[in-house]
């Protein structure tokens, strides 16, 4: 009997199937330090225990995107080991803070299946949830992924495409227990701009660029225990449609998040992801730029210290934001990421 697994192919998934993912993972301050080294994260709340304590928390929490990547990584061997591409996200909510020393597991449910017209691949929709060591749900999200078939002759299941919300409702945003921005110090946060300084519709050029290095994107993906073949096996990927290893899409999310500090420094907590898609694949050597648009603003009842900004961030390769859009529609080929999310931000200075 074969002991090693080649992962699931499209025909292995069933509607309603529940999957318990290996392996439990403790996130430590060492993981957080490596995450900062890989992306240059500078958001004050995740960088400093003292700053987090001044905002009512016990210590600096684990960055929510690091938590997302770790939970995502748990799902890869079962969901997307044989994927062509991860296509998009929806209904992502961060439900409780993650702290250094917490241990996490993940479970998923298959909520949709659709074979593609070519008969070689299909789309699998899953809702994945991460839990801490107390079995408290800390994160939930839906993603859909294009997965290869093992045997093209296997009959396709009846297509089921789930109805997904276009956004996480503002009243479903979870504010971490104890979080209080009444004494927020903008000089330490890195920006003088607060909730009331932003307007719906305004565009923010984050200016700076960051070039992806081959070793760094693979270290990052290994950090999350993501085993997807497309990111590691150069021999196998030489015959793929990309012809080389591609970058884990979550790596682009975190690079864009880091770059967005220049303009959104006080938006220090990603509270939810409304939706997102990886428009094109990235590879080592690409230089990432990004810009954001404020889509909406949400004040919270009975909270004068905190609000939420709905932000859309576009990440591009080798095209700075001042050059976007380009004449002749060249920008579509340069877009890597289109992400729509909610940020928690102080409402006023101390």
N, C-alpha and C positions, 0 to 999 in steps of 0.2 A: 504493500500500500504506500502510495506517495505521501511523504510527510510535509513537503513544502506546498504552499498555496500559490496559485496563479491569480487569485482574486476573482471577483464576480464579474461576469459579462452581462450584457443587457438581458438575455433570456433567463438569467438566474434570479432576477428580481420579481417580486409579487406585490400587488397592491395590498397595502395594509401590513406588510412584513415589518416586523420589529427586529432591530439589530442592536446587540450590545457590543460595544467596541472595546478592544484592548488598546492600550495598556494604561493603567492608572498613572497619573503624572503629577508630581509635586512641583510647583513653581516656586523658585527661591529668589533671593536677592541677586544671586549669581546670574540667573536667567534674565532678570530685569536689567542687570548691568550689561550683559551681552546684547540684549535687545537695543539698549541705548547706543552701544558701540556700533551696531550694524546700521542704525538709521539716524543717529544724531538727535534723538528725541530730547526736547528741552522743556516740556511742559512742567511747570513748577510743582504741581500737586503730586505727580508721579516721580519727581526727582528728589524731593526733600521730605523727610518725616516731619521736620519742624514746620514747613509750610503747610503740609496736610493737616497737622494738628491745629494750626492757626485757623483752618477752615472747618474745624469740628470733627475731624476724623482721628482715629487712633494712631495712624501712621500712614505713610505713602502707600496707596493701593497699587496692585498690579495694573498696568495699563490695560484698558479694556480690549485693545486690538491684540495685544500679546495673548490675552485670554482667548480671544476669538481664534487666533491662529492655532493655539494648542488644541482647542476643542475640534477645530476643522481637521487638524492633523490626525486626530484619533479616528476620524471617519474615513480617511483616504483608503486604507487597505481593504475596506469592505465596500465602499461606494465608488471610488474613482480611480482605483489602481489601473484599470483598463480604459480610462477615459481618453477621449480625443481632446476635450476641452471642458473646463468649468465655465458655465455660461452666465450665471447670474445669481443674485441674492434678493431676498425679500423678508419682511416681517422679523427683522433681527432686533431683539430687545435684550439689554443687559439688565438682569433682574436683581442682582445683589453684588456687592463689592467682592473682589478677590484679593486676598492678602498673601504676602510672602509666607510660605510654609503650608498653604492650603494644597490639598490634593484633589485632582479632578478626574472624572470619568465622563463618558459620553454614550448616549443612546440615540438611535434614529428610527424613524418610521417612513416607509415608502408611501408617498401620498399621490403619486402620479407616474404614469408610464406612457410613452408614445414612440413607436418605431418611426424612423425617418424613411423618406420615400426611396432612398437608395437600397434599403433592406440590409445595409451593412452596420448600421448604428441605430441607437435609440436615445431618447431623452428620459432620464430618471430624475424625479422630483423627490426630495427627502426633507423632512423636518428633523433637525438635530437639536438635542438639548444637552448642555453640560451641567454636571452636578459636582458640588464639593463633597468633602469627606463626611459631611452630615446629611448627605442626600438632598441638599437644598439646591434647587435649580438656580444657576447663576447666569445662564445665557440660553437663548433659543433662537434659531434662525431656519429659514428655508433656503435651499439652494437647488439648482438644477444643472445637470451635467450630461454631456453627450458621451455615451459609453459604447464601445465596440461590441458587436455580437461575436460569439465564438463560432457559431454555425449559422450562416445566412439562410439555410433552408428551414430553420425552426420558425413555426408560425408565430406571428406577433400577437400579443394580447390586445384586447379592445382598448383603444386609446382613452386615457383619463388625464385631463389637464386640470389641475386644481385651480380654483379661483383664489387669487392672492390679493391682499390689500395693497393699494398703491402707495400707502404710507402707514407708518405707525402713528396712531392717533395721539395727539398731544396729551390727552388724559391717561394714556397708557405708558407714558414715559416715567421711569422709576428714578426718583431722586434718592441717592444713597442716604441711609439713616445717619443723622447727625451733621450732614453737610450744611454749612452755614457760611455764606460769603459776606456777612456783615462787616467783618474786619479784614477783608481782602486787601492786600497791598499791591497795587498795580506795578510799582517799580520793581518788585520781586517777580511778579508774574510775567513781565516782559513787554507790556503794552499799556498805554493809557486808555484804550478803547474798551467800552463796556456794552452791554446789551442795548442800551438806548442810543448808542452811537452808530449802530448799524441800521440800514434801511433795506426793506425788501426790494429786490431788483438790482442792488448794487453789486458790482463785480470787483473782485480783489485779485490783483496780480501778485502772486507770491514770489516772483522775481528770480529766486535762486534755482539752480539746477544741481542734479546729483547724478553722476555716471555709475551705472551698475557694473560691479566687478564680478567675474565668474566665481571666484572663491566665496565672496560674501553672500551671494544669493543662495548658494548651496549650503553654506553654514547656517543661514537663516532657516532654510527649509528643513534641515536636519534638526535644528533647535526645536521645531514643532513636531518632530517625529513623523513628518509627512514623507511617505515612501513613493510618491508618484514617479514613474519611470522617466517621464518627460524632462524632469529637472536634473537627472543624474547620469544616465547611461548614454555616453557620447556615441558609442558604437551602434546601439539600437536606434538612437535618434538621427543618425546620419542618413537613414533610409526613410525617415518620417517626412511629412509634408513641409516641415519647417527646416529640415536638414541639419538641425543642431539642437542642443539642449535649450529649453525655454525656461523663463523665469516664472516661479509660482506667482499667481495673480495677487495673492495676499501680500507679497513682497512689495508690489507696486502700491497697494493700499497704504502700507506703512511708510513707504518713501514719500508719498503724497501728503500723508498726515504730518510727517516731520517737516516737510517744506512749507506746509500751511501755517506753521508757527509765525512766519513773517506775514502778519496781517490778521491772524486769529489766535494770538498767544494766550488770551484769557479764556478762550473756548476750550477749557482744560479737561472736559469729560465728554467722550463720545457716548451718548446715552442710548442711541438706537440707530439702525441703518434701515432706511425706508426701502431702498432698492439699489441695485448696482449691476454693472455688467463689464466684462472684460472685452473691449471692442477689438483689440488686436493683441497678439502675443509680443512679449518683450524678450530680449536676449542680452547677454553680457556685451558691454560696449555702448548700449543705448544710454543717452543722457535724458533724465526725467525732469520735466518742468510741470508746474500745475497752476491753475487759477480756480477761484471759487466764486459762486454767485449765491447771494442770500435769497432764498426762496420764500421764507416766511419767518415770523417771529411769534413766540408764544410766551406770554407772561403766565405765571402760575398764581391761582387764587391764594390769597393770604400769605404770599411770599414776596416781600419787597426786595430781597437780597439776590434773587436768582431768576433767570429766564432761560429760554431755549431758542437757539437759532436753527432753522432748517437750512442746510447748506448743500449745494451741489458742487462737487469738486471734479474737475476734468484734469487728468494727467496725460501729458503728451510725451513723445520721444523725439529728441533732436529738433524741437521747434519751441522756442521760447514763447511766452504768452503774448509778448508784444507783436509777434508775427502771426498770431492766430486771430481770426481765420485767415488762411492763405488764399491768394488769388487762384481761381480754377479749381477750388475744392480739394486742394492737396492735403488739407488738414485731416480729413477722415482717415487716411492711412497712418497719420501720426498719433491718433488718439489711442491710448492704451486702456484707460479707465474712465468710467462715468459713474460717480458714486453720489448718492443722495442720503443725507444723514442728519441727525439732530445732535447739537452740541449744547451742553450746559455752560452758562457763562454768567459772571456777576452782573448785577443790574446797576450798581453804582459804586463809586470809590468810597473808601473809608472816610 
